[in-house]
Amino acid sequence: MNSLFSKRLKELRVKKGLFQQDIADELKITSVAYGGYERGEYEPSLENLLKLCKILDTTPNYLTGHE
């Protein structure tokens, strides 16, 4: 992914009033792994990317900067 992905992921999470742990629980991953998404250290699987979009009410194109 890219830094825009990380930035938008965090912005949308905060806007929804969610904690990193809330999303990690939904994705069935650790909060450390989810934090890695927001820091740009890890990329979510396609399955988790789609789950993130559903949780955050957005599209893959927006999150990845292709919109």
LUMLUMDREN-2810 file (N, C-alpha, C; in Angstrom, 1 decimal):
<atoms>
<atom><aa>M</aa><ch>A</ch><at>N</at><xx>0.9</xx><yy>-1.2</yy><zz>0.0</zz></atom>
<atom><aa>M</aa><ch>A</ch><at>CA</at><xx>0.0</xx><yy>0.0</yy><zz>0.0</zz></atom>
<atom><aa>M</aa><ch>A</ch><at>C</at><xx>0.9</xx><yy>1.2</yy><zz>0.0</zz></atom>
<atom><aa>N</aa><ch>A</ch><at>N</at><xx>0.4</xx><yy>2.3</yy><zz>0.6</zz></atom>
<atom><aa>N</aa><ch>A</ch><at>CA</at><xx>1.2</xx><yy>3.5</yy><zz>0.6</zz></atom>
<atom><aa>N</aa><ch>A</ch><at>C</at><xx>0.9</xx><yy>4.3</yy><zz>1.8</zz></atom>
<atom><aa>S</aa><ch>A</ch><at>N</at><xx>1.6</xx><yy>5.4</yy><zz>2.0</zz></atom>
<atom><aa>S</aa><ch>A</ch><at>CA</at><xx>1.4</xx><yy>6.3</yy><zz>3.2</zz></atom>
<atom><aa>S</aa><ch>A</ch><at>C</at><xx>0.0</xx><yy>6.9</yy><zz>3.2</zz></atom>
<atom><aa>L</aa><ch>A</ch><at>N</at><xx>-0.6</xx><yy>7.1</yy><zz>2.0</zz></atom>
<atom><aa>L</aa><ch>A</ch><at>CA</at><xx>-1.9</xx><yy>7.7</yy><zz>1.9</zz></atom>
<atom><aa>L</aa><ch>A</ch><at>C</at><xx>-2.9</xx><yy>6.7</yy><zz>2.5</zz></atom>
<atom><aa>F</aa><ch>A</ch><at>N</at><xx>-2.7</xx><yy>5.4</yy><zz>2.2</zz></atom>
<atom><aa>F</aa><ch>A</ch><at>CA</at><xx>-3.6</xx><yy>4.3</yy><zz>2.8</zz></atom>
<atom><aa>F</aa><ch>A</ch><at>C</at><xx>-3.5</xx><yy>4.4</yy><zz>4.3</zz></atom>
<atom><aa>S</aa><ch>A</ch><at>N</at><xx>-2.3</xx><yy>4.5</yy><zz>4.9</zz></atom>
<atom><aa>S</aa><ch>A</ch><at>CA</at><xx>-2.2</xx><yy>4.5</yy><zz>6.3</zz></atom>
<atom><aa>S</aa><ch>A</ch><at>C</at><xx>-2.9</xx><yy>5.8</yy><zz>6.9</zz></atom>
<atom><aa>K</aa><ch>A</ch><at>N</at><xx>-2.7</xx><yy>6.9</yy><zz>6.3</zz></atom>
<atom><aa>K</aa><ch>A</ch><at>CA</at><xx>-3.3</xx><yy>8.2</yy><zz>6.7</zz></atom>
<atom><aa>K</aa><ch>A</ch><at>C</at><xx>-4.8</xx><yy>8.1</yy><zz>6.7</zz></atom>
<atom><aa>R</aa><ch>A</ch><at>N</at><xx>-5.3</xx><yy>7.6</yy><zz>5.6</zz></atom>
<atom><aa>R</aa><ch>A</ch><at>CA</at><xx>-6.8</xx><yy>7.6</yy><zz>5.5</zz></atom>
<atom><aa>R</aa><ch>A</ch><at>C</at><xx>-7.4</xx><yy>6.5</yy><zz>6.4</zz></atom>
<atom><aa>L</aa><ch>A</ch><at>N</at><xx>-6.7</xx><yy>5.4</yy><zz>6.6</zz></atom>
<atom><aa>L</aa><ch>A</ch><at>CA</at><xx>-7.2</xx><yy>4.4</yy><zz>7.5</zz></atom>
<atom><aa>L</aa><ch>A</ch><at>C</at><xx>-7.3</xx><yy>5.0</yy><zz>8.9</zz></atom>
<atom><aa>K</aa><ch>A</ch><at>N</at><xx>-6.3</xx><yy>5.7</yy><zz>9.4</zz></atom>
<atom><aa>K</aa><ch>A</ch><at>CA</at><xx>-6.4</xx><yy>6.2</yy><zz>10.7</zz></atom>
<atom><aa>K</aa><ch>A</ch><at>C</at><xx>-7.4</xx><yy>7.3</yy><zz>10.8</zz></atom>
<atom><aa>E</aa><ch>A</ch><at>N</at><xx>-7.5</xx><yy>8.2</yy><zz>9.8</zz></atom>
<atom><aa>E</aa><ch>A</ch><at>CA</at><xx>-8.5</xx><yy>9.3</yy><zz>9.8</zz></atom>
<atom><aa>E</aa><ch>A</ch><at>C</at><xx>-9.9</xx><yy>8.7</yy><zz>9.9</zz></atom>
<atom><aa>L</aa><ch>A</ch><at>N</at><xx>-10.2</xx><yy>7.7</yy><zz>9.1</zz></atom>
<atom><aa>L</aa><ch>A</ch><at>CA</at><xx>-11.6</xx><yy>7.1</yy><zz>9.1</zz></atom>
<atom><aa>L</aa><ch>A</ch><at>C</at><xx>-11.9</xx><yy>6.5</yy><zz>10.4</zz></atom>
<atom><aa>R</aa><ch>A</ch><at>N</at><xx>-10.9</xx><yy>5.8</yy><zz>11.0</zz></atom>
<atom><aa>R</aa><ch>A</ch><at>CA</at><xx>-11.1</xx><yy>5.1</yy><zz>12.3</zz></atom>
<atom><aa>R</aa><ch>A</ch><at>C</at><xx>-11.4</xx><yy>6.1</yy><zz>13.4</zz></atom>
<atom><aa>V</aa><ch>A</ch><at>N</at><xx>-10.6</xx><yy>7.2</yy><zz>13.4</zz></atom>
<atom><aa>V</aa><ch>A</ch><at>CA</at><xx>-10.8</xx><yy>8.2</yy><zz>14.4</zz></atom>
<atom><aa>V</aa><ch>A</ch><at>C</at><xx>-12.2</xx><yy>8.9</yy><zz>14.2</zz></atom>
<atom><aa>K</aa><ch>A</ch><at>N</at><xx>-12.5</xx><yy>9.2</yy><zz>13.0</zz></atom>
<atom><aa>K</aa><ch>A</ch><at>CA</at><xx>-13.8</xx><yy>9.8</yy><zz>12.6</zz></atom>
<atom><aa>K</aa><ch>A</ch><at>C</at><xx>-15.0</xx><yy>9.0</yy><zz>13.1</zz></atom>
<atom><aa>K</aa><ch>A</ch><at>N</at><xx>-14.8</xx><yy>7.6</yy><zz>13.0</zz></atom>
<atom><aa>K</aa><ch>A</ch><at>CA</at><xx>-15.9</xx><yy>6.7</yy><zz>13.5</zz></atom>
<atom><aa>K</aa><ch>A</ch><at>C</at><xx>-15.9</xx><yy>6.6</yy><zz>15.0</zz></atom>
<atom><aa>G</aa><ch>A</ch><at>N</at><xx>-14.9</xx><yy>7.1</yy><zz>15.7</zz></atom>
<atom><aa>G</aa><ch>A</ch><at>CA</at><xx>-14.8</xx><yy>7.0</yy><zz>17.1</zz></atom>
<atom><aa>G</aa><ch>A</ch><at>C</at><xx>-14.3</xx><yy>5.6</yy><zz>17.6</zz></atom>
<atom><aa>L</aa><ch>A</ch><at>N</at><xx>-13.6</xx><yy>4.9</yy><zz>16.8</zz></atom>
<atom><aa>L</aa><ch>A</ch><at>CA</at><xx>-13.1</xx><yy>3.5</yy><zz>17.1</zz></atom>
<atom><aa>L</aa><ch>A</ch><at>C</at><xx>-11.7</xx><yy>3.5</yy><zz>17.5</zz></atom>
<atom><aa>F</aa><ch>A</ch><at>N</at><xx>-11.3</xx><yy>2.6</yy><zz>18.4</zz></atom>
<atom><aa>F</aa><ch>A</ch><at>CA</at><xx>-9.9</xx><yy>2.4</yy><zz>18.8</zz></atom>
<atom><aa>F</aa><ch>A</ch><at>C</at><xx>-9.3</xx><yy>1.3</yy><zz>17.9</zz></atom>
<atom><aa>Q</aa><ch>A</ch><at>N</at><xx>-8.0</xx><yy>1.3</yy><zz>17.8</zz></atom>
<atom><aa>Q</aa><ch>A</ch><at>CA</at><xx>-7.3</xx><yy>0.3</yy><zz>17.0</zz></atom>
<atom><aa>Q</aa><ch>A</ch><at>C</at><xx>-7.8</xx><yy>-1.1</yy><zz>17.5</zz></atom>
<atom><aa>Q</aa><ch>A</ch><at>N</at><xx>-8.0</xx><yy>-1.4</yy><zz>18.7</zz></atom>
<atom><aa>Q</aa><ch>A</ch><at>CA</at><xx>-8.4</xx><yy>-2.7</yy><zz>19.2</zz></atom>
<atom><aa>Q</aa><ch>A</ch><at>C</at><xx>-9.7</xx><yy>-3.0</yy><zz>18.7</zz></atom>
<atom><aa>D</aa><ch>A</ch><at>N</at><xx>-10.6</xx><yy>-2.1</yy><zz>18.6</zz></atom>
<atom><aa>D</aa><ch>A</ch><at>CA</at><xx>-12.0</xx><yy>-2.3</yy><zz>18.1</zz></atom>
<atom><aa>D</aa><ch>A</ch><at>C</at><xx>-11.9</xx><yy>-3.0</yy><zz>16.7</zz></atom>
<atom><aa>I</aa><ch>A</ch><at>N</at><xx>-11.1</xx><yy>-2.4</yy><zz>15.8</zz></atom>
<atom><aa>I</aa><ch>A</ch><at>CA</at><xx>-11.0</xx><yy>-2.8</yy><zz>14.4</zz></atom>
<atom><aa>I</aa><ch>A</ch><at>C</at><xx>-10.2</xx><yy>-4.2</yy><zz>14.4</zz></atom>
<atom><aa>A</aa><ch>A</ch><at>N</at><xx>-9.2</xx><yy>-4.3</yy><zz>15.2</zz></atom>
<atom><aa>A</aa><ch>A</ch><at>CA</at><xx>-8.4</xx><yy>-5.5</yy><zz>15.3</zz></atom>
<atom><aa>A</aa><ch>A</ch><at>C</at><xx>-9.3</xx><yy>-6.7</yy><zz>15.7</zz></atom>
<atom><aa>D</aa><ch>A</ch><at>N</at><xx>-10.2</xx><yy>-6.4</yy><zz>16.6</zz></atom>
<atom><aa>D</aa><ch>A</ch><at>CA</at><xx>-11.1</xx><yy>-7.5</yy><zz>17.1</zz></atom>
<atom><aa>D</aa><ch>A</ch><at>C</at><xx>-12.1</xx><yy>-7.9</yy><zz>15.9</zz></atom>
<atom><aa>E</aa><ch>A</ch><at>N</at><xx>-12.5</xx><yy>-6.9</yy><zz>15.2</zz></atom>
<atom><aa>E</aa><ch>A</ch><at>CA</at><xx>-13.4</xx><yy>-7.2</yy><zz>14.0</zz></atom>
<atom><aa>E</aa><ch>A</ch><at>C</at><xx>-12.7</xx><yy>-8.0</yy><zz>12.9</zz></atom>
<atom><aa>L</aa><ch>A</ch><at>N</at><xx>-11.4</xx><yy>-7.7</yy><zz>12.8</zz></atom>
<atom><aa>L</aa><ch>A</ch><at>CA</at><xx>-10.6</xx><yy>-8.4</yy><zz>11.7</zz></atom>
<atom><aa>L</aa><ch>A</ch><at>C</at><xx>-10.0</xx><yy>-9.7</yy><zz>12.3</zz></atom>
<atom><aa>K</aa><ch>A</ch><at>N</at><xx>-10.1</xx><yy>-10.0</yy><zz>13.6</zz></atom>
<atom><aa>K</aa><ch>A</ch><at>CA</at><xx>-9.6</xx><yy>-11.2</yy><zz>14.2</zz></atom>
<atom><aa>K</aa><ch>A</ch><at>C</at><xx>-8.1</xx><yy>-11.2</yy><zz>14.1</zz></atom>
<atom><aa>I</aa><ch>A</ch><at>N</at><xx>-7.4</xx><yy>-10.0</yy><zz>14.3</zz></atom>
<atom><aa>I</aa><ch>A</ch><at>CA</at><xx>-6.0</xx><yy>-9.9</yy><zz>14.3</zz></atom>
<atom><aa>I</aa><ch>A</ch><at>C</at><xx>-5.6</xx><yy>-9.2</yy><zz>15.6</zz></atom>
<atom><aa>T</aa><ch>A</ch><at>N</at><xx>-4.3</xx><yy>-9.1</yy><zz>15.9</zz></atom>
<atom><aa>T</aa><ch>A</ch><at>CA</at><xx>-3.9</xx><yy>-8.4</yy><zz>17.0</zz></atom>
<atom><aa>T</aa><ch>A</ch><at>C</at><xx>-3.9</xx><yy>-6.9</yy><zz>16.8</zz></atom>
<atom><aa>S</aa><ch>A</ch><at>N</at><xx>-4.0</xx><yy>-6.1</yy><zz>17.9</zz></atom>
<atom><aa>S</aa><ch>A</ch><at>CA</at><xx>-3.9</xx><yy>-4.7</yy><zz>17.8</zz></atom>
<atom><aa>S</aa><ch>A</ch><at>C</at><xx>-2.5</xx><yy>-4.2</yy><zz>17.2</zz></atom>
<atom><aa>V</aa><ch>A</ch><at>N</at><xx>-1.5</xx><yy>-5.0</yy><zz>17.5</zz></atom>
<atom><aa>V</aa><ch>A</ch><at>CA</at><xx>-0.2</xx><yy>-4.7</yy><zz>17.0</zz></atom>
<atom><aa>V</aa><ch>A</ch><at>C</at><xx>-0.2</xx><yy>-4.8</yy><zz>15.5</zz></atom>
<atom><aa>A</aa><ch>A</ch><at>N</at><xx>-0.8</xx><yy>-5.8</yy><zz>14.9</zz></atom>
<atom><aa>A</aa><ch>A</ch><at>CA</at><xx>-0.9</xx><yy>-6.0</yy><zz>13.5</zz></atom>
<atom><aa>A</aa><ch>A</ch><at>C</at><xx>-1.7</xx><yy>-4.9</yy><zz>12.9</zz></atom>
<atom><aa>Y</aa><ch>A</ch><at>N</at><xx>-2.8</xx><yy>-4.6</yy><zz>13.5</zz></atom>
<atom><aa>Y</aa><ch>A</ch><at>CA</at><xx>-3.6</xx><yy>-3.5</yy><zz>12.9</zz></atom>
<atom><aa>Y</aa><ch>A</ch><at>C</at><xx>-2.8</xx><yy>-2.1</yy><zz>13.0</zz></atom>
<atom><aa>G</aa><ch>A</ch><at>N</at><xx>-2.2</xx><yy>-1.9</yy><zz>14.1</zz></atom>
<atom><aa>G</aa><ch>A</ch><at>CA</at><xx>-1.3</xx><yy>-0.7</yy><zz>14.2</zz></atom>
<atom><aa>G</aa><ch>A</ch><at>C</at><xx>-0.3</xx><yy>-0.6</yy><zz>13.1</zz></atom>
<atom><aa>G</aa><ch>A</ch><at>N</at><xx>0.2</xx><yy>-1.8</yy><zz>12.7</zz></atom>
<atom><aa>G</aa><ch>A</ch><at>CA</at><xx>1.1</xx><yy>-1.9</yy><zz>11.6</zz></atom>
<atom><aa>G</aa><ch>A</ch><at>C</at><xx>0.5</xx><yy>-1.4</yy><zz>10.3</zz></atom>
<atom><aa>Y</aa><ch>A</ch><at>N</at><xx>-0.8</xx><yy>-1.6</yy><zz>10.1</zz></atom>
<atom><aa>Y</aa><ch>A</ch><at>CA</at><xx>-1.4</xx><yy>-1.1</yy><zz>8.9</zz></atom>
<atom><aa>Y</aa><ch>A</ch><at>C</at><xx>-1.4</xx><yy>0.5</yy><zz>8.9</zz></atom>
<atom><aa>E</aa><ch>A</ch><at>N</at><xx>-1.7</xx><yy>1.0</yy><zz>10.1</zz></atom>
<atom><aa>E</aa><ch>A</ch><at>CA</at><xx>-1.7</xx><yy>2.5</yy><zz>10.2</zz></atom>
<atom><aa>E</aa><ch>A</ch><at>C</at><xx>-0.4</xx><yy>3.1</yy><zz>10.1</zz></atom>
<atom><aa>R</aa><ch>A</ch><at>N</at><xx>0.7</xx><yy>2.4</yy><zz>10.5</zz></atom>
<atom><aa>R</aa><ch>A</ch><at>CA</at><xx>2.0</xx><yy>2.9</yy><zz>10.4</zz></atom>
<atom><aa>R</aa><ch>A</ch><at>C</at><xx>2.7</xx><yy>2.6</yy><zz>9.1</zz></atom>
<atom><aa>G</aa><ch>A</ch><at>N</at><xx>2.0</xx><yy>1.8</yy><zz>8.2</zz></atom>
<atom><aa>G</aa><ch>A</ch><at>CA</at><xx>2.5</xx><yy>1.5</yy><zz>6.9</zz></atom>
<atom><aa>G</aa><ch>A</ch><at>C</at><xx>3.5</xx><yy>0.4</yy><zz>6.9</zz></atom>
<atom><aa>E</aa><ch>A</ch><at>N</at><xx>3.6</xx><yy>-0.4</yy><zz>8.0</zz></atom>
<atom><aa>E</aa><ch>A</ch><at>CA</at><xx>4.5</xx><yy>-1.5</yy><zz>8.2</zz></atom>
<atom><aa>E</aa><ch>A</ch><at>C</at><xx>4.0</xx><yy>-2.8</yy><zz>7.6</zz></atom>
<atom><aa>Y</aa><ch>A</ch><at>N</at><xx>2.7</xx><yy>-2.9</yy><zz>7.5</zz></atom>
<atom><aa>Y</aa><ch>A</ch><at>CA</at><xx>2.1</xx><yy>-4.1</yy><zz>7.0</zz></atom>
<atom><aa>Y</aa><ch>A</ch><at>C</at><xx>0.9</xx><yy>-3.8</yy><zz>6.1</zz></atom>
<atom><aa>E</aa><ch>A</ch><at>N</at><xx>0.6</xx><yy>-4.7</yy><zz>5.2</zz></atom>
<atom><aa>E</aa><ch>A</ch><at>CA</at><xx>-0.5</xx><yy>-4.5</yy><zz>4.3</zz></atom>
<atom><aa>E</aa><ch>A</ch><at>C</at><xx>-1.6</xx><yy>-5.5</yy><zz>4.6</zz></atom>
<atom><aa>P</aa><ch>A</ch><at>N</at><xx>-2.8</xx><yy>-5.1</yy><zz>4.6</zz></atom>
<atom><aa>P</aa><ch>A</ch><at>CA</at><xx>-3.9</xx><yy>-6.1</yy><zz>4.9</zz></atom>
<atom><aa>P</aa><ch>A</ch><at>C</at><xx>-4.0</xx><yy>-7.1</yy><zz>3.7</zz></atom>
<atom><aa>S</aa><ch>A</ch><at>N</at><xx>-4.5</xx><yy>-8.3</yy><zz>4.0</zz></atom>
<atom><aa>S</aa><ch>A</ch><at>CA</at><xx>-4.9</xx><yy>-9.2</yy><zz>2.9</zz></atom>
<atom><aa>S</aa><ch>A</ch><at>C</at><xx>-6.1</xx><yy>-8.6</yy><zz>2.2</zz></atom>
<atom><aa>L</aa><ch>A</ch><at>N</at><xx>-6.4</xx><yy>-9.1</yy><zz>1.0</zz></atom>
<atom><aa>L</aa><ch>A</ch><at>CA</at><xx>-7.6</xx><yy>-8.6</yy><zz>0.3</zz></atom>
<atom><aa>L</aa><ch>A</ch><at>C</at><xx>-8.8</xx><yy>-8.8</yy><zz>1.2</zz></atom>
<atom><aa>E</aa><ch>A</ch><at>N</at><xx>-8.9</xx><yy>-9.9</yy><zz>1.8</zz></atom>
<atom><aa>E</aa><ch>A</ch><at>CA</at><xx>-10.1</xx><yy>-10.2</yy><zz>2.7</zz></atom>
<atom><aa>E</aa><ch>A</ch><at>C</at><xx>-10.2</xx><yy>-9.1</yy><zz>3.8</zz></atom>
<atom><aa>N</aa><ch>A</ch><at>N</at><xx>-9.1</xx><yy>-8.8</yy><zz>4.4</zz></atom>
<atom><aa>N</aa><ch>A</ch><at>CA</at><xx>-9.1</xx><yy>-7.8</yy><zz>5.5</zz></atom>
<atom><aa>N</aa><ch>A</ch><at>C</at><xx>-9.3</xx><yy>-6.4</yy><zz>4.9</zz></atom>
<atom><aa>L</aa><ch>A</ch><at>N</at><xx>-8.8</xx><yy>-6.1</yy><zz>3.7</zz></atom>
<atom><aa>L</aa><ch>A</ch><at>CA</at><xx>-9.0</xx><yy>-4.8</yy><zz>3.1</zz></atom>
<atom><aa>L</aa><ch>A</ch><at>C</at><xx>-10.5</xx><yy>-4.6</yy><zz>2.9</zz></atom>
<atom><aa>L</aa><ch>A</ch><at>N</at><xx>-11.2</xx><yy>-5.6</yy><zz>2.4</zz></atom>
<atom><aa>L</aa><ch>A</ch><at>CA</at><xx>-12.6</xx><yy>-5.5</yy><zz>2.2</zz></atom>
<atom><aa>L</aa><ch>A</ch><at>C</at><xx>-13.4</xx><yy>-5.4</yy><zz>3.5</zz></atom>
<atom><aa>K</aa><ch>A</ch><at>N</at><xx>-13.0</xx><yy>-6.1</yy><zz>4.5</zz></atom>
<atom><aa>K</aa><ch>A</ch><at>CA</at><xx>-13.6</xx><yy>-5.9</yy><zz>5.9</zz></atom>
<atom><aa>K</aa><ch>A</ch><at>C</at><xx>-13.4</xx><yy>-4.5</yy><zz>6.4</zz></atom>
<atom><aa>L</aa><ch>A</ch><at>N</at><xx>-12.2</xx><yy>-4.0</yy><zz>6.2</zz></atom>
<atom><aa>L</aa><ch>A</ch><at>CA</at><xx>-11.9</xx><yy>-2.6</yy><zz>6.7</zz></atom>
<atom><aa>L</aa><ch>A</ch><at>C</at><xx>-12.9</xx><yy>-1.6</yy><zz>6.0</zz></atom>
<atom><aa>C</aa><ch>A</ch><at>N</at><xx>-13.1</xx><yy>-1.8</yy><zz>4.7</zz></atom>
<atom><aa>C</aa><ch>A</ch><at>CA</at><xx>-14.0</xx><yy>-0.9</yy><zz>4.0</zz></atom>
<atom><aa>C</aa><ch>A</ch><at>C</at><xx>-15.4</xx><yy>-1.0</yy><zz>4.5</zz></atom>
<atom><aa>K</aa><ch>A</ch><at>N</at><xx>-15.8</xx><yy>-2.2</yy><zz>4.9</zz></atom>
<atom><aa>K</aa><ch>A</ch><at>CA</at><xx>-17.1</xx><yy>-2.3</yy><zz>5.4</zz></atom>
<atom><aa>K</aa><ch>A</ch><at>C</at><xx>-17.2</xx><yy>-1.7</yy><zz>6.8</zz></atom>
<atom><aa>I</aa><ch>A</ch><at>N</at><xx>-16.2</xx><yy>-1.9</yy><zz>7.6</zz></atom>
<atom><aa>I</aa><ch>A</ch><at>CA</at><xx>-16.2</xx><yy>-1.3</yy><zz>9.0</zz></atom>
<atom><aa>I</aa><ch>A</ch><at>C</at><xx>-16.2</xx><yy>0.2</yy><zz>8.9</zz></atom>
<atom><aa>L</aa><ch>A</ch><at>N</at><xx>-15.4</xx><yy>0.7</yy><zz>8.0</zz></atom>
<atom><aa>L</aa><ch>A</ch><at>CA</at><xx>-15.2</xx><yy>2.2</yy><zz>7.9</zz></atom>
<atom><aa>L</aa><ch>A</ch><at>C</at><xx>-16.1</xx><yy>2.9</yy><zz>6.9</zz></atom>
<atom><aa>D</aa><ch>A</ch><at>N</at><xx>-17.0</xx><yy>2.1</yy><zz>6.3</zz></atom>
<atom><aa>D</aa><ch>A</ch><at>CA</at><xx>-17.9</xx><yy>2.6</yy><zz>5.3</zz></atom>
<atom><aa>D</aa><ch>A</ch><at>C</at><xx>-17.2</xx><yy>3.4</yy><zz>4.2</zz></atom>
<atom><aa>T</aa><ch>A</ch><at>N</at><xx>-16.3</xx><yy>2.8</yy><zz>3.6</zz></atom>
<atom><aa>T</aa><ch>A</ch><at>CA</at><xx>-15.6</xx><yy>3.4</yy><zz>2.5</zz></atom>
<atom><aa>T</aa><ch>A</ch><at>C</at><xx>-15.3</xx><yy>2.4</yy><zz>1.4</zz></atom>
<atom><aa>T</aa><ch>A</ch><at>N</at><xx>-14.5</xx><yy>2.8</yy><zz>0.4</zz></atom>
<atom><aa>T</aa><ch>A</ch><at>CA</at><xx>-14.2</xx><yy>1.9</yy><zz>-0.7</zz></atom>
<atom><aa>T</aa><ch>A</ch><at>C</at><xx>-12.7</xx><yy>1.5</yy><zz>-0.7</zz></atom>
<atom><aa>P</aa><ch>A</ch><at>N</at><xx>-12.3</xx><yy>0.4</yy><zz>-1.3</zz></atom>
<atom><aa>P</aa><ch>A</ch><at>CA</at><xx>-10.9</xx><yy>0.1</yy><zz>-1.5</zz></atom>
<atom><aa>P</aa><ch>A</ch><at>C</at><xx>-10.2</xx><yy>1.2</yy><zz>-2.3</zz></atom>
<atom><aa>N</aa><ch>A</ch><at>N</at><xx>-10.9</xx><yy>1.8</yy><zz>-3.3</zz></atom>
<atom><aa>N</aa><ch>A</ch><at>CA</at><xx>-10.3</xx><yy>2.8</yy><zz>-4.1</zz></atom>
<atom><aa>N</aa><ch>A</ch><at>C</at><xx>-9.9</xx><yy>4.1</yy><zz>-3.3</zz></atom>
<atom><aa>Y</aa><ch>A</ch><at>N</at><xx>-10.8</xx><yy>4.4</yy><zz>-2.4</zz></atom>
<atom><aa>Y</aa><ch>A</ch><at>CA</at><xx>-10.6</xx><yy>5.6</yy><zz>-1.5</zz></atom>
<atom><aa>Y</aa><ch>A</ch><at>C</at><xx>-9.4</xx><yy>5.3</yy><zz>-0.6</zz></atom>
<atom><aa>L</aa><ch>A</ch><at>N</at><xx>-9.4</xx><yy>4.2</yy><zz>0.1</zz></atom>
<atom><aa>L</aa><ch>A</ch><at>CA</at><xx>-8.4</xx><yy>3.8</yy><zz>1.0</zz></atom>
<atom><aa>L</aa><ch>A</ch><at>C</at><xx>-7.0</xx><yy>3.7</yy><zz>0.4</zz></atom>
<atom><aa>T</aa><ch>A</ch><at>N</at><xx>-6.9</xx><yy>3.2</yy><zz>-0.8</zz></atom>
<atom><aa>T</aa><ch>A</ch><at>CA</at><xx>-5.7</xx><yy>3.0</yy><zz>-1.5</zz></atom>
<atom><aa>T</aa><ch>A</ch><at>C</at><xx>-5.2</xx><yy>4.2</yy><zz>-2.3</zz></atom>
<atom><aa>G</aa><ch>A</ch><at>N</at><xx>-6.1</xx><yy>5.3</yy><zz>-2.4</zz></atom>
<atom><aa>G</aa><ch>A</ch><at>CA</at><xx>-5.7</xx><yy>6.5</yy><zz>-3.1</zz></atom>
<atom><aa>G</aa><ch>A</ch><at>C</at><xx>-5.9</xx><yy>6.4</yy><zz>-4.6</zz></atom>
<atom><aa>H</aa><ch>A</ch><at>N</at><xx>-6.8</xx><yy>5.5</yy><zz>-5.0</zz></atom>
<atom><aa>H</aa><ch>A</ch><at>CA</at><xx>-7.0</xx><yy>5.4</yy><zz>-6.5</zz></atom>
<atom><aa>H</aa><ch>A</ch><at>C</at><xx>-8.4</xx><yy>6.1</yy><zz>-6.9</zz></atom>
<atom><aa>E</aa><ch>A</ch><at>N</at><xx>-8.8</xx><yy>7.0</yy><zz>-6.0</zz></atom>
<atom><aa>E</aa><ch>A</ch><at>CA</at><xx>-10.1</xx><yy>7.6</yy><zz>-6.3</zz></atom>
<atom><aa>E</aa><ch>A</ch><at>C</at><xx>-9.9</xx><yy>9.1</yy><zz>-6.4</zz></atom>
</atoms>
